[in-house]
């Protein structure tokens, strides 16, 4: 099969990591995930967001760009948990909106971001996972990660509005939108089978997949 590079995007709790793991295992693709455990800025960021937001975003930018370039150069197909584009259009924007990232730092960050992504080959497909905010919040609370303790519905809704803006203008590659409200690709093999089939068949164009309740 032709080498493919796919990125998975979506709000916190949408199911990106689970889908990336399972698509990688099913198709034998390389996988890449966010740097959390080895991120040297996260503890400082959560202790003082205004002081460390710029440092954190620059770290994520460099980390994700290196991941992306390594996988793009590899002959193997790959799928990445979260896209480099979300760093700027969703999370840095949210930090600036909440005044945790100054306008000066945001402009400087965006200048570097634009230079970096300008030289990246576009992905073959962006998979955009969506779910209602209340469901996202329920999932976040169930997995009980300490670093996510401050996430509330208002913040998730803000991110969701930024995702809507971003998707309205995103044109680097085809987009496959998947609603995960009633999708359980972790426990239901037929759901994963369907997602895999659609990904393989729809690596061009835009598609929205809605799974009916109790399927």
C-alpha positions in Angstrom: 0.0 0.0 0.0 1.2 3.5 -0.7 2.9 5.2 2.2 0.5 7.4 4.1 0.9 10.1 6.8 -2.3 10.7 8.8 -2.9 13.1 11.7 -5.7 12.8 14.3 -7.2 16.0 15.6 -9.9 16.8 18.1 -10.8 18.3 21.5 -9.6 16.9 24.8 -11.3 13.6 25.4 -12.4 13.0 21.8 -10.6 9.7 21.6 -7.5 10.6 19.7 -5.0 8.4 21.5 -7.2 5.4 21.6 -7.9 5.6 17.9 -4.2 6.2 17.0 -3.1 3.2 19.0 -5.7 0.9 17.4 -5.2 2.1 13.8 -1.5 1.7 14.2 -1.9 -1.8 15.6 -4.5 -2.9 13.0 -2.7 -1.5 9.9 0.9 -2.0 11.1 1.6 1.7 10.9 4.0 3.7 13.0 2.5 5.8 15.7 3.5 9.0 17.5 2.0 10.7 20.6 2.2 13.9 22.6 5.2 14.4 24.8 3.8 14.5 28.3 5.9 12.4 30.7 9.2 13.8 29.3 7.9 17.3 28.9 10.2 19.5 31.0 7.8 22.5 31.0 4.5 20.9 32.1 5.0 21.1 35.9 6.0 24.7 35.7 3.2 25.5 33.3 0.5 24.1 35.5 2.0 26.0 38.5 2.1 29.3 36.7 0.5 29.4 33.2 1.2 33.0 32.4 4.9 32.7 33.1 5.4 29.4 31.2 2.8 29.3 28.3 5.3 30.6 25.7 8.0 28.1 26.7 5.5 25.2 26.7 4.2 26.1 23.2 7.7 26.4 21.8 8.6 23.0 23.2 5.5 21.4 21.7 6.2 23.0 18.4 9.7 21.7 18.2 8.7 18.3 19.5 5.9 17.8 17.0 7.8 19.2 14.1 10.6 16.7 14.7 8.1 13.9 15.1 6.4 14.9 11.9 9.6 15.2 9.9 10.9 11.8 11.1 7.7 10.0 10.1 7.4 11.9 6.8 10.9 10.7 5.9 10.2 7.1 6.9 9.1 4.6 4.2 6.4 3.3 6.6 2.9 4.7 6.9 2.2 6.5 10.1 -0.5 8.1 12.2 0.0 10.9 14.7 -2.0 11.6 17.8 -2.8 15.3 17.6 -1.6 17.5 14.7 1.0 20.2 14.8 -1.5 22.7 13.5 -3.7 22.5 16.6 -0.9 23.9 18.7 -1.3 27.3 17.1 -4.9 27.4 15.9 -6.4 25.9 19.1 -4.2 25.8 22.1 -1.9 28.8 21.7 -5.0 30.8 20.6 -6.8 29.7 23.7 -3.9 30.7 26.0 -3.9 34.1 24.3 -7.7 34.4 24.6 -7.5 33.7 28.4 -4.5 36.2 28.8 -2.1 33.4 29.7 0.0 34.2 26.7 0.7 37.9 26.0 0.0 39.4 22.5 3.7 39.9 22.0 4.5 36.3 22.8 1.6 35.0 20.7 2.8 37.0 17.7 6.3 35.8 18.1 5.2 32.2 18.5 3.0 32.4 15.4 5.9 33.8 13.3 8.0 30.8 14.2 5.1 28.4 13.8 4.3 29.7 10.3 8.0 29.3 9.3 8.1 25.7 10.6 4.9 24.4 9.0 5.6 26.2 5.7 8.3 23.6 5.1 6.4 20.5 6.3 4.9 18.2 3.6 1.1 18.1 4.0 -0.5 15.0 5.6 -2.5 12.7 3.4 -5.5 12.9 5.7 -6.7 14.7 8.8 -9.1 12.7 11.0 -11.2 15.1 13.1 -12.9 13.5 16.1 -15.9 15.3 17.5 -18.1 14.7 20.5 -20.5 16.9 22.6 -18.8 19.0 25.3 -20.6 17.3 28.1 -19.5 13.9 26.9 -15.9 15.1 26.6 -16.1 16.4 30.2 -17.5 13.0 31.4 -14.6 11.1 29.7 -12.0 13.5 31.2 -13.5 13.0 34.7 -13.6 9.2 34.3 -9.9 8.9 33.3 -9.0 11.3 36.2 -5.6 12.5 35.0 -4.2 14.9 37.6 -3.1 17.4 35.0 -6.6 17.7 33.6 -8.2 18.5 36.9 -8.8 22.2 36.0 -10.6 21.5 32.7 -14.2 22.6 32.7 -17.1 22.7 30.2 -16.5 26.4 29.5 -12.9 25.7 28.4 -13.9 22.8 26.3 -16.5 24.9 24.6 -14.0 27.6 23.9 -11.7 25.0 22.3 -14.6 23.6 20.3 -15.4 27.0 18.9 -11.7 27.3 17.8 -11.9 23.9 16.2 -14.9 25.0 14.2 -13.0 28.1 13.0 -10.0 26.1 12.1 -12.0 23.4 10.2 -13.8 26.1 8.2 -10.5 27.2 6.6 -8.3 24.1 6.7 -7.4 23.0 3.2 -4.0 21.3 3.5 -5.4 17.9 2.9 -8.7 16.0 2.9 -10.6 15.9 6.2 -12.5 12.9 7.6 -14.8 14.0 10.4 -16.0 11.3 12.8 -18.5 11.8 15.6 -17.5 9.7 18.6 -20.7 10.1 20.6 -21.8 6.5 20.1 -18.6 5.2 18.7 -16.7 2.6 20.7 -13.7 1.5 18.7 -12.1 0.3 22.0 -14.6 -2.4 22.9 -16.6 -2.9 19.6 -14.6 -4.5 16.8 -17.2 -3.7 14.2 -16.8 0.0 15.0 -13.0 -0.1 14.5 -13.5 -2.2 11.4 -15.8 0.5 9.9 -13.4 3.3 10.8 -10.4 1.4 9.3 -12.4 0.8 6.1 -13.4 4.4 5.7 -9.9 5.6 6.3 -8.6 3.3 3.7 -11.2 4.2 1.2 -11.5 7.9 1.9 -8.0 9.3 1.9 -9.3 12.0 -0.4 -12.2 14.3 0.0 -14.2 15.1 3.1 -16.5 12.7 4.9 -18.6 12.7 8.1 -19.3 9.5 9.9 -22.2 9.2 12.3 -22.8 6.0 14.3 -26.4 5.5 15.3 -27.1 4.9 19.0 -26.9 1.3 20.2 -25.1 0.2 17.0 
